Amino acid sequence: NAIAAKQFVFWVFPHPAISANGIVNAASYAGGSVAAGAIVTIFGTDLGPTSAVSLILDDAGYVSTTLADTQVLFDGIEAPLIYAQAGQVSAVVPYSVVGNASTLVQVSNLGAMTRSISIAVSPVMPGVFTIDASGRGQGAIVNQDGTVNSLGNPASIGSTVSVYATGEGQTSPSGLDGRPSGTPAPRSVAQVTAMVGGVVAPVTYAGGVSGLVPGVLQVNVQIPQGVVSGGAVPIALSVGGSPTQANVTVAIR
């Protein structure tokens, strides 16, 4: 008996979905709302490629809104993408959400779209980045001499450190989606204050970082007199009266 064989090819398309409560501040992992210009992380399934693909610039020099056929949309507006992979994507909330009570979020992967998720819009939603990207512990902080702050490389009392955060909301001049900040970089509209070790610390600058995507907030903080030194001294910012997350630290000698 003759046996006939035929080869079939099946195309498997992604079925992207956003996890419940899966839209959070990329620095603090706090959820519940977003702010214009904030860098957010969106968790789910089939959101992007198996291996992470990182930020690229398009032909106009702006941060691309497409990575490996993945897009994130806020009210239908494509957001600049920081990275994309199957379980999570990171994007910068478009400044067009300013003044809105809420925004509808969707992720598209290979043309397949998640359902729309409605999330509240706040004027600000600040969070401090941490070295291990956990939202806790050693902050993403640079000492006055340009070296990374750490237990083995603490800052001196009286020196100024740069704290990196996101979620400051609108800037002056107004932010442009995906356009790397120029010189001078846009400043935060909302007032930014700081506490180090429970002591009020002077803020000498709060704004964007030249050459980086809008949404990265640099806050220059002077380590105040009276702070007790240590390898894990609490540090917190407040933007427009909204505090950053607890349990972020700075090393002080």
Solvent accessible surface area in square Angstrom, and as a share of the most:
residue,aa,sasa,rsa
1,N,200,1.03
2,A,108,0.84
3,I,162,0.82
4,A,106,0.82
5,A,104,0.81
6,K,161,0.68
7,Q,163,0.72
8,F,137,0.57
9,V,108,0.62
10,F,169,0.70
11,W,202,0.71
12,V,136,0.78
13,F,136,0.57
14,P,20,0.12
15,H,146,0.65
16,P,13,0.08
17,A,48,0.37
18,I,12,0.06
19,S,49,0.32
20,A,89,0.69
21,N,149,0.76
22,G,5,0.04
23,I,6,0.03
24,V,14,0.08
25,N,2,0.01
26,A,17,0.13
27,A,2,0.02
28,S,17,0.11
29,Y,84,0.32
30,A,46,0.36
31,G,40,0.38
32,G,61,0.59
33,S,16,0.10
34,V,1,0.00
35,A,0,0.00
36,A,2,0.02
37,G,1,0.01
38,A,2,0.02
39,I,11,0.05
40,V,2,0.01
41,T,5,0.03
42,I,0,0.00
43,F,67,0.28
44,G,11,0.11
45,T,82,0.48
46,D,62,0.32
47,L,0,0.00
48,G,9,0.09
49,P,35,0.22
50,T,131,0.76
51,S,80,0.52
52,A,61,0.48
53,V,52,0.30
54,S,74,0.48
55,L,70,0.35
56,I,92,0.47
57,L,100,0.50
58,D,64,0.33
59,D,162,0.84
60,A,79,0.61
61,G,31,0.30
62,Y,78,0.30
63,V,5,0.03
64,S,13,0.08
65,T,38,0.22
66,T,54,0.31
67,L,3,0.02
68,A,47,0.36
69,D,85,0.44
70,T,0,0.00
71,Q,44,0.20
72,V,0,0.00
73,L,23,0.11
74,F,0,0.00
75,D,68,0.35
76,G,52,0.50
77,I,74,0.38
78,E,75,0.33
79,A,0,0.00
80,P,3,0.02
81,L,0,0.00
82,I,37,0.19
83,Y,52,0.20
84,A,0,0.00
85,Q,58,0.26
86,A,37,0.29
87,G,34,0.32
88,Q,48,0.21
89,V,0,0.00
90,S,2,0.01
91,A,0,0.00
92,V,2,0.01
93,V,0,0.00
94,P,0,0.00
95,Y,18,0.07
96,S,61,0.40
97,V,1,0.01
98,V,72,0.42
99,G,79,0.76
100,N,60,0.31
101,A,91,0.70
102,S,52,0.33
103,T,1,0.01
104,L,87,0.43
105,V,0,0.00
106,Q,46,0.20
107,V,0,0.00
108,S,11,0.07
109,N,7,0.04
110,L,105,0.52
111,G,72,0.69
112,A,27,0.21
113,M,94,0.42
114,T,4,0.02
115,R,171,0.63
116,S,49,0.32
117,I,32,0.16
118,S,74,0.48
119,I,17,0.09
120,A,48,0.37
121,V,21,0.12
122,S,31,0.20
123,P,117,0.74
124,V,18,0.10
125,M,27,0.12
126,P,11,0.07
127,G,0,0.00
128,V,1,0.01
129,F,51,0.21
130,T,9,0.05
131,I,98,0.50
132,D,99,0.51
133,A,68,0.52
134,S,53,0.34
135,G,3,0.03
136,R,144,0.53
137,G,29,0.28
138,Q,42,0.19
139,G,0,0.00
140,A,22,0.17
141,I,1,0.01
142,V,39,0.23
143,N,12,0.06
144,Q,125,0.56
145,D,109,0.56
146,G,54,0.52
147,T,60,0.35
148,V,84,0.48
149,N,0,0.00
150,S,41,0.27
151,L,141,0.70
152,G,77,0.74
153,N,49,0.25
154,P,27,0.17
155,A,3,0.02
156,S,38,0.25
157,I,60,0.31
158,G,30,0.29
159,S,21,0.13
160,T,35,0.20
161,V,1,0.00
162,S,19,0.12
163,V,1,0.00
164,Y,48,0.18
165,A,0,0.00
166,T,0,0.00
167,G,0,0.00
168,E,5,0.02
169,G,0,0.00
170,Q,52,0.23
171,T,9,0.05
172,S,64,0.42
173,P,100,0.63
174,S,73,0.47
175,G,9,0.09
176,L,93,0.46
177,D,49,0.25
178,G,1,0.01
179,R,124,0.45
180,P,35,0.22
181,S,10,0.06
182,G,46,0.44
183,T,123,0.72
184,P,124,0.78
185,A,12,0.09
186,P,22,0.14
187,R,124,0.45
188,S,19,0.12
189,V,95,0.55
190,A,23,0.18
191,Q,141,0.63
192,V,14,0.08
193,T,61,0.35
194,A,3,0.02
195,M,81,0.36
196,V,0,0.00
197,G,33,0.32
198,G,60,0.57
199,V,49,0.28
200,V,109,0.62
201,A,3,0.03
202,P,64,0.40
203,V,45,0.26
204,T,88,0.51
205,Y,40,0.15
206,A,15,0.12
207,G,0,0.00
208,G,10,0.09
209,V,26,0.15
210,S,58,0.37
211,G,52,0.50
212,L,82,0.41
213,V,15,0.09
214,P,11,0.07
215,G,3,0.03
216,V,21,0.12
217,L,0,0.00
218,Q,31,0.14
219,V,0,0.00
220,N,30,0.15
221,V,0,0.00
222,Q,66,0.29
223,I,1,0.00
224,P,13,0.08
225,Q,138,0.61
226,G,66,0.64
227,V,8,0.05
228,V,126,0.72
229,S,57,0.37
230,G,29,0.28
231,G,30,0.29
232,A,69,0.53
233,V,10,0.06
234,P,82,0.52
235,I,5,0.02
236,A,35,0.27
237,L,3,0.01
238,S,30,0.19
239,V,0,0.00
240,G,49,0.47
241,G,66,0.64
242,S,38,0.24
243,P,99,0.62
244,T,12,0.07
245,Q,33,0.15
246,A,74,0.58
247,N,81,0.42
248,V,1,0.01
249,T,20,0.12
250,V,0,0.00
251,A,0,0.00
252,I,4,0.02
253,R,160,0.58
